[in-house]
Amino acid sequence: MPHWIDHPDALRSRLQAPVPRIGLDTEFIRERTYWPRLALVQIALPTAEGIEILLVDPLVPGMTDALAPVLRDASVLKIMHSPSEDLIALRHACGVVPNPLFDTQAAAALVGIGAGIGYQKLVAEITGVALAKGETRSDWMRRPLSASQLEYAADDVAHLFTLHDALSHRLADLGRAAWLDADMARTVALATEDAPETWPHLSMRSAQFLDMAAQARLLRLLRWREAHARRADLPRSWVLDNELAYALARTPPATREALSQAIAAHPKGPRKLVDALWEALTRSLPDEADAPDASIAERRDKARIRALQDAVARRAAELGVADGVLASRRTLEPLLDTGRWPDALEGWRREQLEPVLGRLL
């Protein structure tokens, strides 16, 4: 039976006794905000009888402060499943990223169970237990939560220790525990830094049809949008949608008044942000001359990228893992373009791939 925790002192009391590990999950919403809003925190604690599950209400004043110490405690391993967004939600609410970390999804991928496997499927694979999925799209901000919500939330951490034990043994048998440790350190570092994307225009497919001057304008607008969305805690598309950003970059208004008219004519135009948009559109960035050309995707040698992907696939098959665990096309493309290994491929991935990719580069 899970315990509902709605007072910070109750949480502190439950977390007083030292434990080597906890299971951890969150429920959050992100429909109307930039930052995920923490709605529930589920914690599994080891006990002499097995486990104790806490369902923590982070909407209670002072609760996130009471939660932060265990997240920060380096002596307590945090076992989570696919936690990238959970880490951001916890960092934003509690001011700390859980560390050290064991991601059961990442561990499953490294032992060959499958890349990106969901929690329910992984539980079924390892324990044979079939979990309900009925509350996936629930309103987790309402109070009180329903009995089915509480059961679903408890299930999300009830099997994490079993998964951790099984996957840790498989990683050790394969000699890949250090691979996961390296991936977890990188995951924690990325969530802690949470830096905006340096070249966001590359993520817009339509940017490849712009000349370099227009790409520079698009870069200015997208960086401004990211900064404003973070400050105002609004979804990016609510600040400036991609269609309008592309149109303004391709055909920039000659005057502020023309920009105002263009925004007024657009159904999603941010009318109150005309001055800020004009400033962003017309002010050069200090590093925009270094921006990669988005149109290189059209000119890239598709046969060479295919050859790299095939080499990755062969090595992945030898290791018994999915291709994407080693390298995705997105990480291979900059390697092909520049010859420099991106951060995402450094470490054990480079050790595995350099011998087979080196001759193709």
C-alpha positions in Angstrom: 0.0 0.0 0.0 1.6 3.3 -1.0 1.9 6.1 1.5 0.5 9.6 0.5 2.9 12.2 1.7 1.4 15.7 2.0 3.6 17.3 4.6 7.4 18.1 4.4 8.1 16.7 7.9 6.5 13.4 6.9 8.8 13.1 4.0 11.9 14.0 6.0 10.9 11.4 8.6 10.6 8.7 5.9 13.9 9.6 4.4 15.9 9.8 7.7 17.2 6.2 7.6 20.2 5.9 5.2 19.5 3.7 2.1 21.8 2.7 -0.7 19.2 3.3 -3.5 15.8 4.6 -4.2 13.4 4.1 -7.1 12.3 7.4 -8.5 9.7 8.7 -11.0 7.6 11.8 -11.5 4.4 13.0 -13.1 4.4 16.4 -14.6 2.5 18.5 -17.2 4.0 20.8 -19.8 1.1 21.8 -22.0 1.0 25.5 -21.3 4.5 26.2 -20.0 8.1 25.9 -21.1 9.3 24.2 -17.9 7.6 21.0 -16.8 5.4 21.5 -13.8 6.0 18.8 -11.2 2.7 17.2 -10.1 3.8 14.1 -8.3 6.9 12.4 -7.1 7.0 8.6 -6.6 9.8 7.1 -4.4 10.5 3.4 -3.7 12.5 2.8 -0.5 14.1 -0.5 0.3 13.0 -2.1 3.6 13.6 -5.3 5.4 10.3 -6.6 4.1 10.8 -5.5 0.5 9.9 -2.0 -0.5 7.9 1.0 0.7 6.4 3.4 -1.8 5.9 7.1 -1.1 3.7 9.2 -3.3 4.9 12.8 -2.6 2.7 15.8 -3.3 5.1 18.5 -4.6 2.3 21.1 -4.7 2.5 21.3 -0.9 4.7 24.3 0.2 8.1 23.3 1.4 7.9 19.7 -0.1 10.5 20.3 -2.8 12.9 21.6 -0.3 12.4 18.5 1.8 13.0 16.3 -1.3 16.2 18.0 -2.5 18.6 16.5 0.0 18.0 12.9 -1.1 18.3 13.8 -4.7 21.6 15.5 -4.0 23.0 12.7 -1.8 25.8 11.0 -3.7 25.6 7.9 -1.5 22.1 7.1 -2.7 21.7 5.7 -6.2 18.6 7.0 -8.0 17.0 4.3 -10.3 14.7 5.8 -12.9 13.4 4.8 -16.3 13.9 7.2 -19.3 14.3 10.1 -17.0 15.4 13.0 -19.3 12.3 15.1 -18.8 11.9 14.0 -15.2 15.4 15.4 -14.5 14.5 18.8 -15.9 11.2 18.8 -13.9 13.1 18.0 -10.7 15.9 20.5 -11.4 13.4 23.2 -12.0 11.3 22.4 -8.9 13.9 21.3 -6.4 17.0 23.0 -7.7 19.0 19.8 -8.1 19.4 17.0 -10.6 19.3 13.5 -9.1 22.8 12.0 -9.0 24.1 9.3 -9.2 21.7 7.8 -11.7 20.8 4.4 -13.1 18.5 4.6 -16.2 16.8 1.2 -16.7 15.9 2.1 -20.3 19.5 2.9 -21.1 20.8 -0.2 -19.3 18.3 -2.4 -21.2 19.6 -0.9 -24.5 23.2 -1.7 -23.6 22.4 -5.3 -22.8 20.6 -5.8 -26.0 16.9 -5.8 -24.8 16.1 -2.9 -27.2 16.6 0.8 -27.7 13.9 3.0 -26.2 11.9 0.2 -24.6 9.0 1.5 -22.4 8.7 0.8 -18.7 5.7 -1.5 -19.0 7.4 -3.6 -21.7 10.6 -3.9 -19.8 8.8 -4.9 -16.6 7.0 -7.6 -18.6 10.2 -8.7 -20.3 12.1 -9.1 -17.0 9.4 -9.9 -14.4 6.5 -11.3 -16.5 4.2 -8.8 -14.8 1.7 -6.9 -17.0 1.1 -3.4 -15.8 -2.0 -1.3 -16.5 -1.6 1.8 -18.8 -4.9 3.5 -18.1 -3.7 6.7 -16.5 -1.0 7.7 -18.9 -2.8 10.9 -19.9 -4.3 11.7 -16.5 -4.7 15.1 -14.9 -2.0 14.8 -12.3 -2.5 18.3 -11.0 -6.0 17.6 -9.6 -6.5 16.8 -5.9 -7.4 14.4 -4.6 -6.0 11.9 -7.1 -8.2 8.9 -7.9 -7.5 5.4 -6.6 -6.5 4.3 -10.1 -4.1 7.2 -10.5 -2.5 6.3 -7.2 -2.1 2.6 -8.2 -0.7 3.6 -11.6 1.8 6.0 -10.0 2.9 3.4 -7.4 3.4 0.8 -10.2 5.9 3.2 -11.9 8.4 2.6 -9.1 7.3 -0.8 -7.7 9.6 -2.8 -10.1 12.6 -0.5 -10.4 14.7 -2.5 -7.9 14.0 -5.7 -9.7 15.0 -4.2 -13.0 18.1 -2.7 -11.5 19.2 -6.0 -10.1 18.6 -7.9 -13.3 20.2 -5.3 -15.6 23.2 -4.7 -13.3 24.0 -8.4 -13.5 23.7 -8.5 -17.3 25.9 -5.3 -17.6 28.5 -6.9 -15.4 28.5 -10.2 -17.3 29.0 -8.2 -20.6 31.6 -5.9 -19.2 29.5 -2.9 -19.9 28.8 -1.4 -16.5 31.4 1.4 -17.3 29.5 2.2 -20.5 26.3 2.9 -18.5 28.3 4.9 -15.9 29.7 7.1 -18.6 26.2 7.6 -20.2 24.7 8.5 -16.9 27.4 11.0 -16.1 26.7 12.7 -19.5 22.9 12.6 -18.9 23.3 14.3 -15.5 25.7 16.8 -16.9 23.3 17.7 -19.8 20.3 18.1 -17.4 22.3 20.2 -15.0 23.6 22.5 -17.7 20.4 22.4 -19.7 22.0 24.7 -22.3 19.9 25.9 -25.3 20.8 24.4 -28.6 23.6 26.3 -30.2 22.4 26.0 -33.8 18.6 25.6 -33.5 18.0 26.4 -37.2 19.5 23.0 -38.1 16.5 21.3 -36.5 14.1 23.0 -39.0 14.0 21.1 -42.2 12.8 24.2 -44.1 16.0 26.0 -43.2 17.9 24.1 -45.9 16.0 26.1 -48.5 17.3 29.5 -47.2 20.4 31.2 -48.3 23.0 32.0 -45.6 21.8 35.5 -44.9 18.3 34.2 -44.3 19.6 31.3 -42.2 21.4 33.9 -40.0 18.1 35.8 -39.5 16.4 32.5 -38.6 19.1 31.7 -36.1 18.6 35.1 -34.5 14.8 34.6 -34.2 15.1 31.0 -32.8 17.7 32.0 -30.2 15.6 34.9 -29.1 12.5 32.7 -29.0 14.3 30.2 -26.8 15.5 32.8 -24.3 12.0 34.5 -24.2 10.2 31.2 -23.7 12.4 30.3 -20.8 12.0 33.6 -19.1 8.3 33.8 -19.6 7.8 30.0 -19.0 5.8 29.6 -22.2 5.9 27.0 -24.9 8.1 28.0 -27.8 5.3 27.9 -30.3 3.3 30.3 -28.2 6.1 32.8 -28.4 6.8 32.4 -32.2 5.8 29.5 -34.3 8.1 27.9 -36.8 6.0 29.0 -39.9 6.2 32.7 -39.0 9.9 32.5 -38.0 10.7 31.0 -41.4 8.6 33.6 -43.2 10.3 36.5 -41.4 13.7 35.1 -42.0 13.1 34.4 -45.7 11.5 37.8 -46.4 12.5 40.2 -43.7 10.3 43.3 -43.3 12.2 46.5 -44.2 10.8 48.5 -41.2 9.4 47.9 -37.8 6.0 49.0 -39.1 6.2 46.4 -41.8 7.0 43.8 -39.2 4.1 44.9 -37.1 1.8 44.5 -40.1 3.2 41.0 -40.9 2.7 39.9 -37.4 -0.9 41.3 -37.2 -1.7 39.4 -40.4 -0.6 36.1 -39.0 -3.1 34.1 -36.9 -0.4 33.3 -34.3 1.5 36.5 -34.6 2.8 37.8 -31.2 1.5 41.3 -31.4 2.8 42.4 -28.0 6.4 41.4 -28.9 6.9 43.4 -32.1 9.7 45.6 -30.6 11.6 42.6 -29.2 11.2 40.7 -32.5 12.5 43.7 -34.5 15.5 43.9 -32.2 16.2 40.1 -32.6 15.7 40.1 -36.3 17.9 43.1 -37.1 20.8 42.6 -34.5 23.6 40.3 -35.7 24.8 37.6 -33.3 28.5 37.6 -32.5 28.9 34.0 -33.7 26.4 33.8 -36.6 29.2 33.7 -39.2 30.3 30.4 -37.7 26.8 28.9 -38.0 26.7 25.6 -40.0 24.9 25.7 -43.3 21.6 24.0 -43.0 21.5 23.4 -46.8 24.4 21.0 -46.5 21.9 18.2 -45.9 20.8 18.5 -49.6 24.4 18.4 -50.8 25.6 15.7 -48.4 26.9 12.5 -50.1 24.1 10.1 -49.3 26.1 7.1 -50.3 28.8 8.0 -47.8 26.3 8.5 -44.9 24.7 5.2 -45.9 28.1 3.5 -45.7 28.7 4.9 -42.2 25.2 3.7 -41.1 25.9 0.2 -42.5 29.2 0.0 -40.7 27.5 1.1 -37.5 24.8 -1.6 -38.0 27.4 -4.3 -38.5 29.3 -3.3 -35.3 26.0 -3.1 -33.4 25.0 -6.6 -34.6 28.4 -7.9 -33.3 27.7 -6.3 -29.9 24.1 -7.4 -29.8 22.6 -4.0 -29.5 20.3 -1.8 -31.7 22.1 0.5 -34.2 20.8 3.7 -32.5 22.6 2.7 -29.2 25.9 3.2 -31.0 25.1 6.1 -33.3 22.2 7.8 -34.9 22.2 9.4 -38.3 22.1 12.8 -36.6 25.4 12.1 -34.8 27.0 10.6 -37.9 26.3 13.6 -40.1 28.5 16.1 -38.3 31.2 13.5 -38.1 31.0 13.1 -41.9 30.8 16.8 -42.5 33.7 17.9 -40.3 35.7 14.8 -39.5 35.5 15.7 -35.8 33.9 13.3 -33.3 30.8 14.9 -31.6 30.5 14.7 -27.9 27.7 12.2 -28.2 30.1 9.7 -29.8 33.1 10.2 -27.5 34.1 7.7 -24.9 33.2 4.1 -25.3 31.2 4.7 -28.5 34.2 6.1 -30.2 36.3 3.2 -29.0 33.9 0.8 -30.7 33.3 2.8 -33.8 36.6 4.4 -34.8 38.2 1.2 -36.0 35.2 0.6 -38.4 34.5 4.1 -39.4 38.0 5.6 -39.6 38.6 4.2 -43.1 35.3 5.6 -44.4 35.8 9.2 -43.2 
